[in-house]
């Protein structure tokens, strides 16, 4: 068995992350609600972690990505790429961020389904 290709793994991770980011706008277009345990304007998705030092968050408003915020990794030490968070941002500064585990799993499952459909 050959070793896993790191480029393939990176491509798959990127596709899954992108799918998670795109899941909410399409959910809202289908009439589904934003996560009920967090106001829609306070939802963020972990887009990527840069050099283990910074977390790039995509901020959403009613399911649309409206901004991004880069915070030091120390502020969100346990998050992973594509995690969905309920955040409090004031004047461009992250005041608080809590994981939305059910929403994260829902988006990841939806991304896996889409990926499976594409690979058939």
Secondary structure, DSSP 8 states (H G I E B T S, - for coil): -----HHHHHHHHHHHHHHHHHHHHHHHHTT----TTS-GGGEEEEEEEETTTEEEEEEEETTEEEEEEEEEGGGGTT--TT-EEEEEEETTEEEEEEE-HHHHHHHHHHHHHHHHHHT-
